[in-house]
Amino acid sequence: MTELCDLSAIEARRMIGTKEISPVELLESCIDRIEAVNGVLNAVIAWNYERARKEAKVAETAVMQGAELGPLHGLPIGIKDLEVTEGIITTWGSLLYEGHVPDSDQRSVAEIRRAGGIVFAKTNTPEFGAGANTTNRVYGATGNPFDPKLTCGGSSGGSAVALATGMMPLASGSDYGGSLRIPAGFCGVTGFRPSPGVVPNEKRAVGLNPYSVLGPMGRTVADAALLLGVLADEDPRDPFSKPFDPIFLDPIPDVDLSPLRIAVSEDLGVAPIDNNIRSIFRERVNTIRHIFASAEDRDPGFDNDLHDAFEILRATNFMSQHKERLENQRDKLGPNVIDNTERAFKYSAADVAWAYAAQTRYYLQFLGLTREVDILISPVNSVSPFPHQQLYVEEINGKKMPTYMRWLSPCYALTMAMPAACAVPCGLDDKGLPFGLQISGPNGSDRFVLEVAHALEGVLKRDPMTSRPRPDIAALSVKVK
């Protein structure tokens, strides 16, 4: 029998509205699941159950009294520990903020509460989101729900694991070089990277940085879209903020995929891809090519200079955020933050200028591609999940990676084009671990990308080979006894 915590967010919200289930019952089911499996996974690292239980009771009363209900009414929501939460510990995964409890919410969290969501738990992340892993010196590592010894990816790894195991129906995340998409791919859930400004972020240390975005995670595309409808808005504190489009509040429709022209790229022309992952991707795409009007094997036109441009711009942003911490509190910083920040010292203003010009070129190349095709499909990850003690992939297909970031390039190469991109589950890989597809469209095509991803998800779930994989909850629960 399905537990309430395993319901999709869409279904749970519908059943709350029709009085079939109570927000109190749903919250207790989520708490029970956390207590059953979190001991071995370490996805949820802070919570306020006492307050959440009071809010769930208030939500239940509102339903019974026939009050107007928000889109997230009564749904327990997890918040990535990079977002500021009033009354719940916020550490950014750093020893510098161990035990820190804010006295107010940032905008994204406040919007979730305003929409009726019950913010009850924080999910694990690497220090300041640096590195596509989920481990830090405050809370330790989060394990993959399909094998807790392996990485769940990152930096939104705690959210992805919590969703995959039914600890919560929705969770927030963020993405720079793949932090929503990579853990979604490794854990068998959905992560959506919005176009810059769709979800305003007034807390970014570098306001003129379009690469870092907040976004939703869910077990399905429709669930992620539900949360996006709440997070999307206009906020003048974010210079990339856009006027709110009411279409984000509409349910995702079932669209016809048959007229679409798609581009298929195994490696975007620049990303190292494990040979087995490349083979799995080719095999899976071949099962769906026929549903489109055309499916052309085509790269976006990126070149190998993209890696240097990404690393220069990333280091520049880390320097803006962490230079003072590096100088004064280095002993409390982890290796990824130190590495990213110190890289900036070797670059000149001329290097930064070149990187910005290169990024503009990649943006225009991707835009050119999407004028000739409707969507791009590519792999989410370059490799299968690996042991989480290993912070990064050192080699792919026997070739040593030049930096700790290179294995992330199936995601960060697209970040340079500033697209809307959705990671969706596509069965298991050759090692029996989750495999994901990345559906991308040009900047501003968020709703269209979600509609295509939702329709493709419907096709994939009809085939056991490509349907969303589910972790063994009973086995995970047994391990903590």
Residue, then its C-alpha position, 0 to 999 in steps of 0.5 A: m500500500t502506498e504511504l501518504c508520503d509517497l504521493s506526488a505533490i499534485e495528488a497530495r494537494r488534490m486530496i487535501g483540497t477534497k478532504e480525502i487526506s489531512p495535512v496533519e496525516l501527510l506531515e506525520s507520514c513524511i516525518d515517519r519516513i525521515e525517521a525510518v531512512n534518514g539515519v543511513l542517508n543523511a539527506v535532512i539535516a535540520w528541522n522544526y517539527e513542533r512548528a510544522r505540526k502546529e502549521a499542519k493543524v492550522a492548514e487542516t482547520a482551513v480546509m474544514q472551514g472551506a477557506e481559500l487554499g493556496p497552491l501548496h496548501g498543507l504540503p511539507i516542503g524541504i528547503k536546501d540549506l543554501e536558502v535562509t529559513e526563519g526559525i530553522i538552522t541555516t549553515w550553507g554547509s559551512l563551519l562558519y555558520e554552524g548553529h546559525v538560526p535566521d530571524s527571517d526568511q528569504r523571498s523564495v521561502a517566504e513565497i512557499r509559506r505564503a502559498g500554504g507550504i509547510v517549511f519543516a526541514k532543511t536538506n544537505t548541501p556542500e559548503f556554499g554549494a561548491g562541488a557536485n557532491t553533497t558533503n560538508r564538515v558540519y553534517g557529513a555526506t549524504g548517500n545515494p538512495f540506491d546505494p548509500k555508499l555512493t554519491c547522490g551528486g550535488s549541490s542539491g543532493g539532500s533535496a534529491v535524496a529526500l524526494a526519491t525516498g518520500m521524505m517530502p513531496l517537494a524540495s527547493g534547490s539551486d543550480y550553477g554548473g548543474s546543482l539541480r540537474i546532477p543530483a536529480g539524474f543520480c537519484g531518479v527525480t526531476g530537477f528544473r533549472p529555470s532561465p535567469g530571473v524567473v525565480p528571483n534571488e535577492k541573496r546572491a552575493v554577485g547580482l550581475n551573475p546570471y549563472s546561479v539560479l534557484g529552482p524546484m525539484g520534485r518526483t515528477v515534472a508536474d510537481a516541479a512545475l507546481l513549485l515553480g509557479v510559486l517561486a516565479d515572480e518579479d523582484p527588483r532586488d534581482p537585476f535579472s528578475k522578469p515580469f511574472d507570467p501567469i502561465f506558470l500557475d496553470p497545470i502542465p498540459d499534455v502536449d503532442l510531441s509528434p510535430l517537434r524537431i529535436a537535436v540529440s547530442e551525446d556530449l555537446g561536442v565538448a563533454p567527456i562521457d563515460n563509454n557506458i553512459r554514452s551507450i546507454f544514452r544512445e540506446r534510450v534515445n533510439t527508443i523515442r526518436h520515432i515519436f518526434a517529427s525529426a531527431e537529428d544528431r547535432d551538437p550546439g556548436f561549442d568548442n573546447d575553450l568553453h571549459d576555460a571560460f566557465e572556470i574563469l567566470r566561476a572563479t571570479n564569482f567565488m572571489s567576489q563571495h569568498k576572498e575575505r573568508l579565504e584570507n581570514q578564516r581559511d581553516k574553516l573552509g573546505p577544499n572546493v571553496i578554497d580551490n574555486t576562490e584561489r583559481a581567480f588569483k591566476y587570472s587577469a582582467a583580460d582573461v575575464a574579458w575574454a571569458y565574457a566574450a566567449q560566453t556570449r558566443y556560446y549563448l548565441q550558438f545555442l540560440g541559433l541551434t534552437r531556431e532550427v530545432d525545438i529542443l535539445i536532448s542530452p545526458v545529465n551526467s557523464v558517469s554513474p554515481f561513484p563513492h561519496q568519499q571521492l569528491y570528484v571524478e578523476e578520470i573518464n575512459g582512462k583519461k585524467m580530468p584536468t580539473y575537479m569540475r570537468w566531469l560536470s561539463p554535460c551540465y555546465a556547458l549548457t549553463m554557459a548558454m543560460p537555457a531552461a533545462c530539465a533533468v528527468p529520470c530515464g530508468l537505470d544504467d548498466k550498473g543498476l543506478p539512476f540514469g537521466l535525460q536533460i531537456s533544454g531550450p533557449n533562455g525564456s522557454d521555461r514553460f515550453v521545456l516543462e511541457v515537453a519534459h512532462a510529455l516525454e516523462g509520460v512516454l518514458k514511464r510506459d516502458p519499464m526500461t525507461s520509467r522512473p526508478r524507485p529506491d528500496i525503502a524497506a532495505l534502507s529502513v532495515k539498515v538503521k535498525 
